[in-house]
Amino acid sequence: MAKKPKHDEHNSPVIKALNLILEMELAGVVRYTHYALMVYGYTRIPIVSWLRGQATESLDHANKAGELITHLGGHPSLSIGPLLETHNHDIGDILRESLEHENASLNCYRKLLKLVEGDSVMLEEYAREMIYAEELHIGEVDKMLRKPGDVGVFYK
């Protein structure tokens, strides 16, 4: 019988890391959809559009993670990452909560990269691609949180 690769078992660290990513991204879908429903005021339309785009992107990211899980012989989780309802729906509050969620997701991708470095080029490239995307997104949210004219980063 052929020896199986070390990350195709249901409970392997790589499958667990990918399932955590899947759960975090699914939480992002719910979170951004909820936020889009709760935006009011003069700037509602562009912000709602942006939030719905983020929900779609999170779903795309969840699908990528799920496809990798099944590619490796694992079983995608039906769980969802943490959802915090603060009942604070000011745009600034929404963006700060979004920033926290995105940083948590970024850390999941960084952990995956550490797990697979030197073992799987496919998974390394996936993790790097997602880290790149998350860092760009965090930078975008950071810029949105700055007051007009502020050039320094909001969050570090």
C-alpha positions as CSV (number, residue, x, y, z in Angstrom):
1,M,0.0,0.0,0.0
2,A,1.3,3.5,-0.9
3,K,2.2,5.8,1.9
4,K,-0.2,8.8,2.1
5,P,1.1,12.3,2.2
6,K,1.2,13.7,5.7
7,H,-1.5,16.3,5.2
8,D,-4.3,14.2,3.7
9,E,-5.7,12.9,7.0
10,H,-8.8,14.5,8.5
11,N,-7.0,15.5,11.7
12,S,-3.7,16.6,10.3
13,P,-2.5,20.1,11.3
14,V,-2.8,21.3,7.7
15,I,-6.4,20.2,7.3
16,K,-7.2,21.8,10.7
17,A,-5.5,25.0,9.7
18,L,-7.4,25.0,6.4
19,N,-10.7,24.3,8.2
20,L,-10.1,27.2,10.5
21,I,-9.5,29.5,7.5
22,L,-12.7,28.1,6.0
23,E,-14.6,29.0,9.2
24,M,-13.1,32.4,9.5
25,E,-13.9,33.3,5.9
26,L,-17.5,32.0,6.3
27,A,-17.8,34.2,9.3
28,G,-16.6,37.1,7.1
29,V,-19.5,36.4,4.7
30,V,-22.0,36.7,7.5
31,R,-20.3,39.6,9.2
32,Y,-20.0,41.7,6.0
33,T,-23.5,40.9,4.9
34,H,-24.8,42.0,8.3
35,Y,-22.8,45.1,8.2
36,A,-24.1,46.0,4.8
37,L,-27.7,45.8,6.1
38,M,-26.9,48.1,9.1
39,V,-25.4,51.0,7.2
40,Y,-27.5,54.2,7.3
41,G,-26.8,57.8,6.2
42,Y,-25.7,59.8,3.3
43,T,-22.8,57.6,2.4
44,R,-24.8,54.4,2.6
45,I,-24.7,53.3,-1.1
46,P,-20.9,53.2,-1.7
47,I,-20.2,51.7,1.7
48,V,-22.9,49.0,1.3
49,S,-21.5,48.2,-2.1
50,W,-18.0,47.8,-0.7
51,L,-19.2,45.6,2.2
52,R,-21.2,43.4,-0.1
53,G,-18.0,43.0,-2.3
54,Q,-16.1,42.0,0.9
55,A,-18.8,39.4,1.6
56,T,-18.4,38.0,-1.9
57,E,-14.6,38.0,-1.6
58,S,-14.9,36.1,1.8
59,L,-17.1,33.5,0.1
60,D,-14.5,33.1,-2.7
61,H,-11.8,32.6,-0.1
62,A,-13.9,30.1,1.8
63,N,-14.4,28.1,-1.4
64,K,-10.7,28.1,-2.1
65,A,-10.0,26.7,1.4
66,G,-12.7,24.1,1.0
67,E,-11.4,23.0,-2.3
68,L,-7.9,22.5,-0.9
69,I,-9.3,20.6,2.0
70,T,-11.0,18.1,-0.3
71,H,-8.0,18.1,-2.6
72,L,-6.0,16.8,0.4
73,G,-8.6,14.2,1.3
74,G,-10.0,16.1,4.2
75,H,-13.6,17.0,5.2
76,P,-14.6,20.7,5.1
77,S,-16.0,22.0,8.4
78,L,-19.6,23.0,8.7
79,S,-18.7,25.4,11.5
80,I,-18.4,29.1,11.3
81,G,-15.8,31.3,12.9
82,P,-16.6,33.7,15.8
83,L,-19.4,36.2,15.2
84,L,-19.5,39.1,17.6
85,E,-22.6,41.3,17.7
86,T,-21.6,44.5,19.4
87,H,-24.8,46.4,18.3
88,N,-22.5,49.2,17.4
89,H,-23.3,50.1,13.8
90,D,-21.5,53.4,13.3
91,I,-19.3,53.1,10.2
92,G,-16.2,53.6,12.3
93,D,-17.2,50.8,14.6
94,I,-18.0,48.5,11.7
95,L,-14.6,49.2,10.1
96,R,-12.7,48.7,13.4
97,E,-14.5,45.3,13.9
98,S,-13.7,44.4,10.3
99,L,-10.0,45.3,11.0
100,E,-10.0,42.9,14.0
101,H,-11.6,40.1,12.0
102,E,-9.2,40.6,9.0
103,N,-6.2,40.5,11.3
104,A,-7.4,37.3,12.9
105,S,-7.9,35.8,9.4
106,L,-4.4,37.0,8.4
107,N,-2.9,35.2,11.3
108,C,-4.6,32.0,10.2
109,Y,-3.0,32.2,6.8
110,R,0.4,33.0,8.4
111,K,0.1,29.9,10.6
112,L,-0.8,27.8,7.5
113,L,2.3,29.1,5.7
114,K,4.5,28.1,8.6
115,L,3.0,24.6,8.6
116,V,3.6,24.0,4.9
117,E,6.8,25.8,4.2
118,G,9.3,23.5,2.4
119,D,6.6,20.7,2.2
120,S,4.1,21.9,-0.5
121,V,4.7,24.5,-3.1
122,M,1.0,24.6,-3.9
123,L,0.0,25.3,-0.3
124,E,2.8,27.8,0.2
125,E,1.7,29.7,-2.9
126,Y,-1.9,29.6,-1.7
127,A,-1.0,30.9,1.8
128,R,1.2,33.6,0.3
129,E,-1.5,34.7,-2.1
130,M,-4.0,34.9,0.6
131,I,-1.6,36.8,3.0
132,Y,-1.0,39.3,0.2
133,A,-4.8,39.7,-0.3
134,E,-5.5,40.1,3.4
135,E,-2.7,42.6,3.9
136,L,-4.0,44.7,1.0
137,H,-7.5,44.5,2.5
138,I,-6.3,45.5,6.0
139,G,-4.5,48.5,4.4
140,E,-7.7,49.5,2.6
141,V,-9.7,49.4,5.8
142,D,-6.9,51.3,7.7
143,K,-7.1,54.1,5.1
144,M,-10.9,54.2,5.5
145,L,-10.5,54.7,9.2
146,R,-8.1,57.7,8.8
147,K,-9.4,61.2,9.0
148,P,-9.0,63.1,5.7
149,G,-5.5,64.5,5.5
150,D,-4.0,61.9,7.9
151,V,-1.2,60.0,6.3
152,G,-0.1,57.9,9.3
153,V,-1.5,54.4,9.7
154,F,-4.6,54.1,11.8
155,Y,-3.8,50.7,13.2
156,K,-0.5,48.9,13.7
